[in-house]
Amino acid sequence: MRLKIPGITARWLFVLCLPFLLLTASIWWAANSHWLYTSGFDRYDVAQTTGLSQAELEQIATELIDYFNSGEEFVNITASKDGQSFELFTEDEILHFRDVKGLFRLDFYVLLGTGIFVAGYAVTSLLWRRPQYWRGLAKATLIGGGITLVLMLALGIGTFLDFDQLFLQFHLLSFSNEFWSTEGYMVLLFPRDFWYNTAIYCAAATAGVAVILGGVAGGYLLVTKKSISQPLDSTANTENGERTSDG
């Protein structure tokens, strides 16, 4: 029994880590997706509302991504409009981007930690080369994927029903100041609908990967269940046949 406790604990840790891994991976993708930034600029006519050229907006997207992945504490982006260069963000906005970068770093650390554990558990289970360990991994993946789907469904429902309240509560819980409510180019570049669609993208991406993993795991469980039960059936039939011939 003592030998089984570490294995059971590791399996449930794998189950709990999987939703965090998938969600933080989708957030990391969103934070580093140049396409997501620029497509949002196009969709919400940011060039028109800011007066910045398309090339300027693409450069801003690149510099923001570089900043989030750099060691710099404060963002420093210079934009150009009507032939004049200016600092794009106000002091309050710069401080808010510092806080946002802190959240992205936390997201990355959770992604890294859960990724290492999930990968380590999966590799260890596969290296045992025993069907019961492989089926245990498949069951854990199926359960973890199911939990992920439930969480993403709840997030999707909350987003559809009252995104504004959800967005407000997220900021109140995540930030210790109100720099996020300052009005400047930050709000013009990333309007409310940009975040609404980003939340939908992240939830959909997370749920999609969970469905794929769950489908593969469920399919494996079905196939191996048939292969395990088949020899038992054939053995039983053989024994019945031998008894009939003896009789």
C-alpha positions in Angstrom: 0.0 0.0 0.0 2.9 2.4 0.9 4.3 1.9 -2.6 1.1 2.8 -4.3 0.6 6.1 -2.4 3.4 8.0 -4.3 2.1 6.6 -7.6 -1.5 7.7 -6.8 -0.3 11.1 -5.6 1.8 11.6 -8.7 -1.2 10.7 -10.9 -3.5 13.1 -9.3 -0.9 15.8 -9.4 -0.7 15.1 -13.2 -4.5 15.5 -13.4 -4.4 18.8 -11.6 -1.4 20.1 -13.5 -2.8 19.4 -16.9 -5.5 22.2 -16.9 -2.9 24.8 -15.7 -0.5 23.6 -18.3 -3.0 24.0 -21.2 -4.4 27.3 -20.0 -1.0 28.9 -19.3 0.3 27.6 -22.7 -2.6 29.4 -24.5 -2.0 32.6 -22.6 1.7 32.4 -23.4 0.8 32.0 -27.1 -1.5 35.0 -26.9 1.1 37.2 -25.3 3.6 36.3 -28.0 1.4 36.1 -31.0 2.2 39.0 -33.4 -0.8 37.9 -35.5 -3.2 38.3 -32.5 -2.0 41.9 -32.0 -2.1 43.0 -35.6 -5.3 41.3 -36.4 -6.9 43.1 -33.5 -5.5 46.4 -34.8 -7.1 45.7 -38.1 -10.4 44.5 -36.8 -11.0 47.4 -34.5 -9.7 50.2 -36.8 -6.9 51.1 -34.4 -5.1 52.9 -37.2 -8.1 55.2 -37.6 -8.6 55.8 -33.8 -4.9 56.4 -33.1 -3.8 58.1 -36.3 -0.9 55.7 -36.5 0.1 54.0 -39.7 -0.2 50.2 -40.3 3.6 49.8 -40.4 3.8 51.8 -37.1 1.3 49.5 -35.4 3.1 46.4 -36.6 6.3 47.8 -35.1 4.5 48.5 -31.8 3.3 44.9 -31.7 6.9 43.7 -32.2 8.3 45.9 -29.6 5.7 45.0 -27.0 6.4 41.3 -27.6 10.1 41.9 -27.3 9.5 43.9 -24.1 7.5 41.1 -22.5 10.4 38.7 -23.2 13.2 41.0 -22.2 14.8 41.8 -18.9 13.7 45.4 -19.1 11.5 46.6 -16.2 9.8 49.4 -18.1 8.5 49.5 -21.6 9.9 52.3 -23.8 8.3 52.7 -27.2 8.6 55.7 -29.5 6.0 56.2 -32.1 5.7 58.6 -35.0 2.6 60.5 -36.2 2.4 63.3 -38.7 6.2 63.3 -38.9 6.6 63.8 -35.2 8.1 61.3 -32.8 6.6 60.9 -29.3 6.6 58.6 -26.3 3.7 56.2 -26.9 2.7 55.5 -23.3 2.2 57.7 -20.3 3.9 57.1 -17.0 0.8 55.3 -15.6 0.6 53.1 -18.6 4.3 52.2 -18.4 3.7 51.2 -14.7 0.8 49.1 -15.8 2.7 47.3 -18.5 5.3 46.5 -15.8 2.6 44.8 -13.8 1.3 43.0 -16.9 4.8 41.7 -17.6 4.9 40.4 -14.0 1.7 38.4 -14.7 3.1 37.0 -18.0 6.3 35.9 -16.1 4.1 34.2 -13.5 2.2 32.5 -16.3 5.5 31.4 -17.9 6.8 29.9 -14.6 3.5 28.0 -14.0 3.7 26.8 -17.7 7.3 25.7 -17.1 6.7 24.0 -13.8 3.6 22.1 -14.9 5.2 21.3 -18.2 8.2 19.7 -16.6 6.0 17.7 -14.2 3.5 16.5 -16.8 6.3 15.6 -19.3 8.2 13.8 -16.5 5.2 11.8 -15.4 4.3 10.9 -19.0 7.8 9.8 -19.9 8.2 7.8 -16.7 4.9 6.0 -17.3 5.8 5.2 -20.9 9.2 3.9 -20.0 7.8 1.3 -17.6 6.5 -0.5 -20.7 3.7 -2.1 -18.9 0.1 -1.7 -20.1 -1.3 -0.8 -16.7 1.0 2.2 -16.5 0.1 3.3 -20.0 -3.6 2.9 -19.2 -3.1 4.9 -16.0 -1.5 7.7 -17.9 -4.4 7.6 -20.4 -7.0 7.7 -17.6 -5.2 10.6 -15.9 -5.1 12.5 -19.3 -8.8 11.8 -19.9 -9.7 13.1 -16.4 -7.4 16.1 -16.7 -8.8 17.0 -20.1 -12.3 16.7 -18.8 -11.6 19.1 -15.9 -10.0 21.5 -18.4 -13.2 21.4 -20.6 -15.4 22.1 -17.6 -13.3 25.1 -16.5 -13.2 26.5 -20.1 -16.9 26.0 -20.4 -17.4 28.0 -17.2 -15.0 30.7 -18.5 -16.8 30.8 -21.9 -20.2 31.1 -20.2 -18.9 33.9 -17.9 -17.4 35.7 -20.9 -20.6 35.5 -22.9 -22.9 36.5 -20.1 -21.0 39.4 -18.5 -17.5 39.9 -19.8 -17.3 43.4 -18.4 -17.8 42.3 -14.9 -15.4 39.4 -15.3 -12.8 41.7 -16.8 -13.3 44.2 -13.9 -12.9 41.5 -11.2 -9.8 40.1 -12.9 -8.1 43.6 -12.8 -9.2 44.2 -9.2 -7.8 40.8 -8.1 -4.6 41.0 -10.2 -3.4 44.5 -9.7 -2.8 46.5 -6.5 -3.3 49.9 -8.3 -5.6 51.5 -10.8 -3.1 52.2 -13.5 -5.0 49.8 -15.7 -7.9 52.3 -15.9 -5.8 55.1 -17.3 -6.8 56.4 -20.7 -4.3 56.8 -23.4 -2.9 54.9 -26.3 -3.0 51.7 -24.3 -6.8 51.7 -24.4 -6.8 52.8 -28.0 -4.5 50.0 -29.0 -6.3 47.4 -27.0 -10.0 48.2 -26.7 -12.5 46.2 -24.7 -13.5 43.9 -27.6 -9.8 43.0 -28.2 -9.7 41.4 -24.7 -13.1 39.8 -25.2 -11.9 38.0 -28.3 -8.6 37.2 -26.8 -10.4 35.5 -23.9 -12.5 33.5 -26.3 -9.4 32.5 -28.3 -7.5 31.3 -25.2 -10.5 29.4 -23.9 -11.1 27.8 -27.3 -7.4 26.9 -27.8 -7.2 25.4 -24.3 -10.4 23.4 -24.8 -9.4 22.3 -28.3 -6.1 20.8 -27.1 -7.9 19.2 -24.1 -10.3 17.5 -26.6 -7.5 16.2 -28.7 -5.6 14.8 -25.7 -8.8 13.4 -24.2 -9.8 11.8 -27.6 -6.4 10.1 -28.0 -6.4 8.9 -24.4 -10.0 7.7 -24.6 -9.3 5.9 -27.9 -6.3 4.2 -26.4 -8.4 3.0 -23.4 -11.1 1.6 -25.7 -8.6 -0.2 -27.9 -6.6 -1.7 -25.0 -9.8 -2.7 -23.2 -10.8 -4.8 -26.2 -7.3 -6.3 -26.6 -7.3 -7.2 -22.9 -10.7 -8.7 -22.9 -10.2 -10.6 -26.1 -7.7 -13.2 -24.8 -9.9 -13.8 -21.8 -12.9 -14.6 -24.1 -10.8 -16.8 -26.3 -9.5 -18.7 -23.3 -12.9 -19.2 -22.0 -14.2 -20.5 -25.3 -11.2 -22.9 -25.6 -11.9 -24.3 -22.1 -15.6 -24.7 -22.9 -14.7 -26.5 -26.1 -12.4 -28.9 -24.3 -15.0 -29.7 -21.7 -17.6 -30.4 -24.5 -15.2 -32.7 -26.3 -14.4 -34.5 -23.1 -18.1 -34.9 -22.4 
